[in-house]
């Protein structure tokens, strides 16, 4: 008979991975919202205008 359920360690690793990805996505969203994420093209335009 085959065992179709995942082992406990596999479930734990999957949950950890999902939680970590959620935290990283939330941090990236907050980082972008602060406006600290500026492309080089924007920096060049600002330098030229100054």
MODELLER restraints for C-alpha pairs under 7 A, 6 or more apart:
rsr = mdl.restraints
at = mdl.atoms
